[in-house]
Amino acid sequence: MEFWLLIGGAVILYYVIKAMATSSKQQAQENNRPSSENEIRVSMTTSNQVVANSSRDDDDDLATFRISYGYEEEKSKNKTLGKWIKYGESITLKGQTFTGGNFYFGGKLSSLDGYGTEASLVDDSLKIENNPSSYEDESLGYWPKFISLTPKGRGAFLSWLSGNRSDPETPLGYVFIYFYGLERRITVDSIKQAVDDVEFKSLFDEILRLKGIYGSSRSFSNYSTRLLEIMCLLRPHVVSHPELEKTPQRDSLLFKHRLAATVNEKKPVPTELALAWIRFYPDYNLKKPARRCGYEFSQMFTRLYNKKYGDGIVVKPNKTRLKIEYHPASSSLRGISFPQQDLPDPSNLKGPVNKLIAIADECTAELDAYSRYLAKPDTSSTDIEAVLLLPDDLSDLGATLGLGKFKKWADDAISTKNGLVSVEEFWTYTKSPLPAKINKKEAELIQNLAQKAGYGIAPDTRYHHAKTSADGKLVLFPEGHGKYFEPSKAFSEMGMALRLGAMVATIDSHVDQAELHSLTQLIDHDTILSPTEKRSLHAYLVWRLNTPLNVTGLKARVELLGKTEKAAVSRILVGVAMADGKIDPEEIKQLEKLYTLLGLDKALVTGDIHGVSSSKSGVRPVSPQSETISPASTSFHLDESILAIHESETKDVQSMLGAIFVEDETAGESDDSATDSTAVEEESGIDKQHYALFESLIRKDKWTREEVEAMCRDTGLLVSGALETINDWSFDKVDAAVLEEDGDAIYVDQEIVEEIEG
């Protein structure tokens, strides 16, 4: 009775294990792989049957059973010991000649787990039927073994083995049988010193080749990567693979060993190892910007890490010891072990990793805008818009991502043309059509492009209170203003003086060298201005002298000045006009026009000239009817006190001048949002109808298309166009779409909503 109860229990146990094995098998087949860890191990002895082997001794009254599932291993009559066929060694099997080698051949080679025959052993004494390598049947399922294949399956495997072993359509089970042999040769034979370095390197290259062909299978990729890592550990003087160290898997043995060795030697953790550590660490996942912009992320991490920790952090060796555990793909290799070094295992230490995570998070935040741009359709990292979104720490990458040609062109313009270029030529480097007007958005693009490439631009609306036109000029200068530039009061005042001086110098459409020299000296001799301010003002002066006169708006401002302030303005105008030591009748007429345009009495021109000249030697009083006035004995040199208004008696009115002579163009400047439509809302940046629809949609996370169509009908909008307009607006504000269509459903991303409204 007890015996039959035991038999019944065994049968029940068998079906439970069979069900579990079948489930595991199905999952493995779905992944196109044999199982690895956490798998159910069942001895393969008979086909779908239970074999009860009862044994008793004095201490054990229980029967023991061996449960098996699958195809029965044939009993080979081949008594030849299995041997390794090296690469290039010729062998004939069933009339076919094999020269590729790299497999075990014979009749007897036991599995190391104690169950049956080595999975990869090719035994030509077994029945084999010729078949194309694409053939497969149920025998090529779970833990495939050559001896357990059907005759047709064996023929298909040998068909693949006799070829170049490169057909990506070959059933993966055949590839794994071949891989099992390579795995045994490396993890067993090579440790016994049965494999020389030349063959070892050849095996390494073969696994790399297979990984390149069949690595689309996640399982094969993982197993082959792990074997490559073991090879790098076994013979580092023969093979290496830097990429495996840079992007380690979560269970990377190569990474853990290198980190352990570094810490054991009390050396700083180098940048690439630190970066690999955060990729390896199981409790941290890189965020989307770091994954999408992998190269930029690694570059930024490297720079911040080096800036903060120099050669790297030094980690104190911990007590946990490193244990090398290899999980083979082949079921024939269970229980293999490797020589162990006595090293610490710091890979899971939280303290040092938290320092690295802080840097990684900072890099991720800095790359967020750049990453979001690249998420848009039809965008590229070489787009100027993308380059401009790169963090400042990566500004030099712009040269390789799209700014190289721009920098070469800018350097040439600075060296040969004093930095003077046309807006049209500059705009070609934005890779977009030239706009009809240079409004705020376009001006910012010009400034940002120049700054990202390492240059300054004049006029810069932030500092010069002026803007150019689409058919106008720009002036580039090296180094630029810098990220934290703040113009001083002296800078602003000098800018006003230069503008007035340029107005006079250009009234006859010709700039005399003496006039240019006087205005240039005005900048150079100012001891208050910083070097950056002087470079900026020199560029601004070049732009002013090459830009048509524009006094629009100035008249109204000058009319607000009192007599003292107006006198200061007139002294500047006359002083510049007299800088070359002469005043032509034509210049006097131009001065009179200029006085009139600025709201000054033109009758004062002659008197002002007399007033200035009487205090200077070498210039005779003039009248409009006189000939050209020339210096008497010495050439005229403009006294800096005439132009340097911050050093003259007009010092008390500097604040007034700064307020009055604010650039007139800013008053007429138009923004895109103001010119597109009268319905554009200043605060929202989108017209009232679309904004109202947006506010209605954000009330819940999901809508049907029918519901949205009803909303649109009420406002006269079309659904597709309305959704696109709202998403375009969302991209402008936060670089991400707020709405997403999926069939008949429309989803609202509430996180993006919070960013928009924040």
Summary of the structure (lengths in Angstrom):
residues: 758
radius of gyration: 41.1
end to end distance: 78.3
largest distance: 142.3
contacts: 2269
relative contact order: 0.05
helix: 51%
strand: 7%
